[in-house]
Amino acid sequence: MQITSSTAHPVSPSVDTGPQRVETEAGRFALAVAEPDGRPSVEDIFAKYDLNNISPREIDQLVDELRDNGHTDDVEMIMMLETRGERFMRHLRESVGVEAVANDYTTKFDLIGSIKTQIQFARAHGDPTEASEELLAMLERYDAQRDTQLRPSAGNASAENMVRAALV
């Protein structure tokens, strides 16, 4: 399998070295292939979550999956995701009384859209946006990969139709 990013050169997995790292457009590194020990790749983990319709509780689950599978190279990205998760919001509420979200941490929202709004707000006030822009670029990339994985190919659609016909 060959993995590329918009600014990196193709990388092929090595037989002995395990997962390869690919430089992202933000100059950060991310794991780029499935783990040889069967753990899901970063891409596989993100593919489970709809970043345009996700709850704070699901964000915590996403972060936990990344950590549990050893995908902790980008600490800043994980920390930025955590600030939108249930545990962080509960902490704000309990420690300083900040009402980050209603009591229901299962209410879904558009994570990607909220980061875009945050960037626009920061720009309007002259605040730095680099970290948020890097997070947004990464999430948009994973979201696009998820859309590609979920979109059935013509061959898969035909096979699915055959199975449905056999079940009827």
CORGIBEL-V231886 format. One record per residue. N is the residue number from 1. RES is the residue in one letter. PHI is phi in whole degrees, -180 to 180 (none if undefined). PSI is psi in whole degrees, 0 to 359 (999 if undefined). Layout:
N & RES & PHI & PSI
N & RES & PHI & PSI
This chain:
1 & M & none & 144
2 & Q & -121 & 132
3 & I & -116 & 138
4 & T & -135 & 159
5 & S & -124 & 175
6 & S & -67 & 340
7 & T & -124 & 357
8 & A & -102 & 160
9 & H & -84 & 154
10 & P & -56 & 145
11 & V & -128 & 130
12 & S & -107 & 139
13 & P & -64 & 142
14 & S & -91 & 149
15 & V & -63 & 319
16 & D & -100 & 342
17 & T & -94 & 356
18 & G & 78 & 211
19 & P & -65 & 145
20 & Q & -97 & 155
21 & R & -110 & 140
22 & V & -121 & 134
23 & E & -74 & 130
24 & T & -85 & 171
25 & E & -64 & 339
26 & A & -87 & 4
27 & G & 84 & 7
28 & R & -96 & 167
29 & F & -113 & 145
30 & A & -140 & 152
31 & L & -67 & 141
32 & A & -121 & 355
33 & V & -138 & 161
34 & A & -60 & 147
35 & E & -71 & 142
36 & P & -67 & 339
37 & D & -89 & 10
38 & G & 92 & 356
39 & R & -67 & 148
40 & P & -69 & 149
41 & S & -76 & 168
42 & V & -57 & 316
43 & E & -61 & 318
44 & D & -64 & 322
45 & I & -67 & 311
46 & F & -63 & 330
47 & A & -64 & 340
48 & K & -77 & 346
49 & Y & -119 & 135
50 & D & -90 & 103
51 & L & -71 & 350
52 & N & -96 & 359
53 & N & -157 & 76
54 & I & -136 & 146
55 & S & -98 & 161
56 & P & -57 & 323
57 & R & -64 & 319
58 & E & -68 & 327
59 & I & -62 & 317
60 & D & -60 & 320
61 & Q & -63 & 318
62 & L & -60 & 311
63 & V & -61 & 317
64 & D & -61 & 317
65 & E & -63 & 318
66 & L & -60 & 312
67 & R & -65 & 313
68 & D & -60 & 335
69 & N & -102 & 13
70 & G & 78 & 16
71 & H & -96 & 72
72 & T & -120 & 20
73 & D & -61 & 321
74 & D & -100 & 81
75 & V & -61 & 319
76 & E & -62 & 319
77 & M & -62 & 316
78 & I & -64 & 317
79 & M & -65 & 320
80 & M & -66 & 322
81 & L & -65 & 317
82 & E & -59 & 328
83 & T & -67 & 350
84 & R & -107 & 3
85 & G & -93 & 169
86 & E & -61 & 314
87 & R & -59 & 316
88 & F & -66 & 317
89 & M & -65 & 322
90 & R & -63 & 318
91 & H & -59 & 315
92 & L & -59 & 314
93 & R & -63 & 314
94 & E & -76 & 325
95 & S & -90 & 324
96 & V & -129 & 3
97 & G & 75 & 16
98 & V & -75 & 128
99 & E & -88 & 89
100 & A & -78 & 321
101 & V & -152 & 155
102 & A & -58 & 173
103 & N & -61 & 344
104 & D & -92 & 104
105 & Y & -88 & 11
106 & T & -102 & 358
107 & T & -69 & 127
108 & K & -86 & 152
109 & F & -147 & 171
110 & D & -90 & 97
111 & L & -61 & 313
112 & I & -62 & 315
113 & G & -63 & 322
114 & S & -69 & 326
115 & I & -70 & 322
116 & K & -60 & 317
117 & T & -64 & 318
118 & Q & -61 & 318
119 & I & -65 & 315
120 & Q & -61 & 317
121 & F & -63 & 315
122 & A & -63 & 316
123 & R & -61 & 317
124 & A & -63 & 335
125 & H & -106 & 9
126 & G & 73 & 19
127 & D & -87 & 156
128 & P & -67 & 147
129 & T & -127 & 359
130 & E & -56 & 311
131 & A & -64 & 317
132 & S & -67 & 323
133 & E & -66 & 322
134 & E & -65 & 316
135 & L & -62 & 315
136 & L & -60 & 314
137 & A & -60 & 317
138 & M & -66 & 314
139 & L & -65 & 321
140 & E & -64 & 323
141 & R & -65 & 313
142 & Y & -65 & 324
143 & D & -66 & 320
144 & A & -65 & 321
145 & Q & -65 & 320
146 & R & -62 & 314
147 & D & -58 & 319
148 & T & -65 & 318
149 & Q & -67 & 325
150 & L & -81 & 337
151 & R & -74 & 118
152 & P & -70 & 138
153 & S & -79 & 168
154 & A & -59 & 320
155 & G & -66 & 318
156 & N & -67 & 322
157 & A & -64 & 319
158 & S & -64 & 316
159 & A & -64 & 319
160 & E & -64 & 318
161 & N & -63 & 323
162 & M & -66 & 319
163 & V & -66 & 317
164 & R & -61 & 317
165 & A & -64 & 323
166 & A & -70 & 331
167 & L & -80 & 341
168 & V & -79 & 999
